[in-house]
Amino acid sequence: MKPETLVMKIIEAIETNSPTLITYNGKKVHITQKIIDKYKHCKVRHDIDLERIDENLTKKGGFLPFLPLIFAGLAAAGATAGGAAGISKAVNDKKAEAAANAEARRHNLAMEREARGGSGV
């Protein structure tokens, strides 16, 4: 499609106040209501900037393509935090078990001393 034909189709969409889809150089151009509202007050129609429209067509991506990477990073951070929590729980359990064993040993020694030194009655 020639640029002049593209401009004529854009002007037609503006004058009829109807959004449309135009194919230009194998790319689909959406003439939205926002674009129509932007250009409908212009008295001269030849000031439509084809370079700017073409730049808008070449834009790709944005924020949405990065969402899977962000979620993957969050999952990795969660896994790391879960691993760290598991390690700290194991260390705390070992300390608690050592304290319980020490208390049981102290109690057993005290009971043996009392059994040996008692009157037996």
C-alpha positions as CSV (number, residue, x, y, z in Angstrom):
1,M,0.0,0.0,0.0
2,K,1.3,3.4,-0.9
3,P,1.7,6.0,1.9
4,E,-0.9,8.2,0.1
5,T,-3.4,5.4,0.2
6,L,-2.7,4.9,3.9
7,V,-3.2,8.6,4.6
8,M,-6.5,8.5,2.7
9,K,-7.7,5.6,4.7
10,I,-6.8,7.3,7.9
11,I,-8.6,10.5,6.8
12,E,-11.6,8.4,5.9
13,A,-11.6,6.8,9.4
14,I,-11.3,10.2,11.0
15,E,-14.1,11.7,9.0
16,T,-16.5,8.8,9.6
17,N,-15.4,8.7,13.2
18,S,-15.1,4.9,13.1
19,P,-12.1,2.9,14.3
20,T,-10.6,0.6,11.7
21,L,-7.8,-1.8,10.9
22,I,-5.4,-1.0,8.0
23,T,-2.6,-3.3,6.7
24,Y,0.5,-1.3,5.9
25,N,3.8,-3.0,4.7
26,G,2.6,-6.3,6.1
27,K,1.9,-4.6,9.5
28,K,-1.6,-4.1,10.9
29,V,-2.3,-0.6,12.0
30,H,-5.2,-0.1,14.4
31,I,-6.8,3.3,14.0
32,T,-8.3,3.6,17.4
33,Q,-10.8,6.1,18.8
34,K,-7.9,7.8,20.6
35,I,-6.1,8.4,17.3
36,I,-9.3,9.6,15.7
37,D,-9.9,12.0,18.6
38,K,-6.4,13.3,18.3
39,Y,-6.6,14.2,14.6
40,K,-10.3,15.0,14.1
41,H,-9.9,18.7,15.2
42,C,-7.0,19.3,12.7
43,K,-8.1,21.5,9.8
44,V,-5.3,20.3,7.5
45,R,-5.3,16.6,7.0
46,H,-1.9,16.3,5.3
47,D,-0.1,16.8,8.6
48,I,-0.6,13.2,9.6
49,D,2.8,11.9,10.4
50,L,3.5,8.6,8.7
51,E,6.9,8.2,10.4
52,R,5.4,8.4,13.8
53,I,2.7,5.8,12.8
54,D,5.5,3.6,11.4
55,E,7.5,4.0,14.7
56,N,4.4,2.9,16.7
57,L,4.2,-0.2,14.5
58,T,7.8,-1.2,15.2
59,K,7.3,-1.0,19.0
60,K,7.4,-4.5,20.4
61,G,7.1,-5.9,23.9
62,G,6.8,-3.6,26.8
63,F,6.2,-4.8,30.3
64,L,4.2,-8.0,29.6
65,P,7.1,-10.1,28.1
66,F,9.0,-9.7,31.4
67,L,6.3,-11.1,33.6
68,P,7.4,-14.7,33.3
69,L,11.0,-13.7,34.2
70,I,9.7,-11.7,37.2
71,F,7.7,-14.7,38.4
72,A,10.6,-17.1,37.9
73,G,12.8,-14.8,40.0
74,L,10.2,-14.7,42.7
75,A,9.9,-18.4,42.7
76,A,13.7,-18.8,43.0
77,A,13.8,-16.3,45.8
78,G,11.0,-18.3,47.6
79,A,12.9,-21.5,47.1
80,T,16.1,-20.0,48.5
81,A,14.2,-18.6,51.5
82,G,12.5,-22.0,52.0
83,G,15.9,-23.7,51.9
84,A,17.3,-21.2,54.4
85,A,14.3,-21.8,56.7
86,G,14.9,-25.5,56.5
87,I,18.5,-25.2,57.5
88,S,17.8,-22.9,60.4
89,K,15.0,-25.2,61.6
90,A,17.5,-28.2,61.5
91,V,20.0,-26.2,63.5
92,N,17.4,-25.1,66.1
93,D,16.1,-28.7,66.4
94,K,19.7,-30.0,67.0
95,K,20.2,-27.4,69.8
96,A,16.9,-28.3,71.4
97,E,17.7,-32.0,71.2
98,A,21.2,-31.4,72.8
99,A,19.6,-29.3,75.6
100,A,17.0,-32.1,76.2
101,N,19.8,-34.8,76.3
102,A,21.8,-32.7,78.7
103,E,18.7,-32.3,81.0
104,A,18.0,-36.0,80.8
105,R,21.6,-36.9,81.7
106,R,21.6,-34.5,84.6
107,H,18.3,-35.9,85.9
108,N,19.5,-39.5,85.5
109,L,22.8,-38.8,87.4
110,A,20.7,-37.1,90.2
111,M,18.4,-40.1,90.5
112,E,21.4,-42.5,90.6
113,R,23.1,-40.5,93.4
114,E,19.9,-40.5,95.3
115,A,19.4,-44.2,94.9
116,R,23.0,-45.0,96.1
117,G,23.0,-42.8,99.0
118,G,19.5,-43.4,100.3
119,S,18.5,-45.6,103.2
120,G,16.7,-48.1,101.1
121,V,13.6,-47.9,103.2
